[in-house]
């Protein structure tokens, strides 16, 4: 799948013009879409080593927040789960408050 972005292409840049549209290579999509950073890798072994206080819901060890990217992701997932009816608004508020402390806002 090719990703496209309108606008002008700088000479010698990584984007190409094909049939009047700017085509962006897959490895540059994050740059075009404005994504600053992807969520860090957290495998099962690393997750199991985290303290309970690192989670948004410590009792059930849900919504891990070992770094800024995971905190931002936890906020988004909490909002989604409230909309689906799988998480209470008060639990989501706690998750968002903890994520905001990590994000510095």
C-alpha positions as CSV (number, residue, x, y, z in Angstrom):
1,X,0.0,0.0,0.0
2,X,1.3,3.4,-0.9
3,X,0.7,6.4,1.3
4,X,0.1,9.8,-0.2
5,X,0.4,13.4,1.0
6,X,-0.5,16.4,-1.0
7,X,1.8,19.4,-1.6
8,X,5.1,20.1,-3.2
9,X,8.1,17.7,-3.2
10,X,11.6,19.1,-2.5
11,X,14.2,18.2,-5.1
12,X,16.3,15.2,-3.9
13,X,13.8,14.4,-1.1
14,X,12.5,10.9,-0.2
15,X,9.0,11.5,-1.6
16,X,8.3,11.0,-5.3
17,X,5.6,12.4,-7.6
18,X,3.6,9.7,-9.4
19,X,0.7,10.6,-11.7
20,X,0.5,14.1,-10.1
21,X,0.4,12.9,-6.5
22,X,3.1,12.7,-3.8
23,X,3.8,9.1,-2.9
24,X,5.6,8.4,0.4
25,X,7.6,5.2,1.1
26,X,6.3,3.1,3.9
27,X,9.4,3.7,6.1
28,X,8.6,7.4,6.1
29,X,4.9,7.3,6.9
30,X,5.4,8.2,10.6
31,X,7.2,11.4,9.5
32,X,4.3,12.4,7.1
33,X,1.5,11.6,9.6
34,X,3.2,13.6,12.3
35,X,3.8,10.6,14.6
36,X,6.7,11.6,16.9
37,X,7.4,8.2,18.6
38,X,6.0,4.7,18.6
39,X,5.0,2.9,21.8
40,X,8.1,1.3,23.3
41,X,8.5,-2.4,23.3
42,X,7.2,-4.2,26.5
43,X,7.3,-7.9,26.3
44,X,5.8,-10.3,29.0
45,X,9.0,-10.7,30.9
46,X,9.5,-6.9,31.2
47,X,5.9,-6.4,32.1
48,X,6.0,-9.0,34.8
49,X,9.1,-7.2,36.4
50,X,7.3,-3.9,36.7
51,X,6.1,-2.7,40.1
52,X,2.4,-2.5,40.7
53,X,2.6,1.2,41.0
54,X,3.7,1.4,37.4
55,X,0.2,0.4,36.2
56,X,-2.9,2.5,35.7
57,X,-5.0,-0.1,37.5
58,X,-2.5,-1.6,40.0
59,X,-4.8,-4.3,41.4
60,X,-5.3,-6.0,38.1
61,X,-2.0,-4.9,36.5
62,X,-3.7,-3.2,33.6
63,X,-2.6,-0.2,31.6
64,X,1.2,-0.3,32.1
65,X,3.0,3.1,32.1
66,X,6.7,2.5,32.4
67,X,7.4,5.5,30.1
68,X,5.8,8.5,28.3
69,X,4.7,6.6,25.2
70,X,2.9,4.0,27.3
71,X,1.3,6.7,29.4
72,X,-0.1,8.4,26.3
73,X,-1.3,5.1,25.0
74,X,-3.0,4.2,28.3
75,X,-5.0,7.4,28.2
76,X,-6.2,6.6,24.7
77,X,-7.1,3.0,25.6
78,X,-8.9,4.1,28.7
79,X,-11.1,6.5,26.7
80,X,-11.9,3.7,24.2
81,X,-12.9,1.3,27.0
82,X,-15.2,3.8,28.6
83,X,-17.0,4.3,25.2
84,X,-17.3,0.5,24.9
85,X,-18.7,0.2,28.4
86,X,-15.8,-2.0,29.6
87,X,-14.3,0.5,32.0
88,X,-15.9,2.9,34.5
89,X,-15.5,6.6,34.2
90,X,-13.9,6.8,37.6
91,X,-11.3,4.2,36.7
92,X,-10.6,6.0,33.5
93,X,-10.1,9.3,35.4
94,X,-7.5,7.6,37.7
95,X,-5.7,6.2,34.7
96,X,-5.7,9.6,33.0
97,X,-4.5,11.4,36.1
98,X,-1.6,9.0,36.5
99,X,-0.8,9.3,32.8
100,X,-0.8,13.1,33.1
101,X,1.6,13.0,36.0
102,X,4.0,10.9,33.8
103,X,3.5,13.1,30.8
104,X,4.0,16.2,32.9
105,X,0.7,17.8,32.2
